Amino acid sequence: MTPLEKVLERRLGQYCKDHGIIYVKGKATGQKGFPDRMLIRGGKVLFLELKRKGCKPSPLQLNWLLKLRTQGVSAEWTDSFVGAVEAIEMSLT
């Protein structure tokens, strides 16, 4: 993880704490490309892939986001704090 991703992750973690959102970072064992952040609020779940500013998800990551969306689950990626908050507001309210 780059320093820029760490800053984004810290800001997002604090935002979630301040807004009553469960924020889990982890890996799905044996599932390369699976989003590594899960946010939960009010019975709704958002899988979120954070990227360094200007970077995009890999094809494997995009494939997982599509698979999750196909199952009716909110799954997004972002390279900014503003994008993360927009995804949260769209998916968890």
QUIVEN-V857868 format. One record per residue. RES is the residue in one small letter. D_CENTER is the distance of its C-alpha to the mean C-alpha in Angstrom with 2 decimals. Layout:
res->(RES,RES)
d_center->(D_CENTER,D_CENTER)
This chain:
res->(m,t,p,l,e,k,v,l,e,r,r,l,g,q,y,c,k,d,h,g,i,i,y,v,k,g,k,a,t,g,q,k,g,f,p,d,r,m,l,i,r,g,g,k,v,l,f,l,e,l,k,r,k,g,c,k,p,s,p,l,q,l,n,w,l,l,k,l,r,t,q,g,v,s,a,e,w,t,d,s,f,v,g,a,v,e,a,i,e,m,s,l,t)
d_center->(14.53,16.25,17.39,15.47,12.09,13.53,14.50,11.18,9.73,12.93,12.88,9.55,11.00,14.21,13.05,11.65,14.96,16.98,15.75,16.06,12.48,12.05,9.32,9.49,8.94,10.92,12.20,13.63,17.17,18.76,15.87,15.24,12.28,10.27,6.46,6.85,4.68,6.09,7.23,10.80,13.51,16.80,16.44,13.40,10.17,6.73,4.76,1.39,3.91,5.67,9.28,12.55,14.26,16.00,14.40,13.02,11.46,14.32,16.14,15.05,11.31,12.34,14.55,12.09,10.03,13.58,14.75,12.26,13.11,16.70,16.63,15.73,12.20,9.57,7.13,6.08,5.86,7.40,10.01,10.91,10.78,12.45,10.04,7.20,10.12,11.26,8.36,8.83,12.51,12.66,11.00,12.02,15.48)
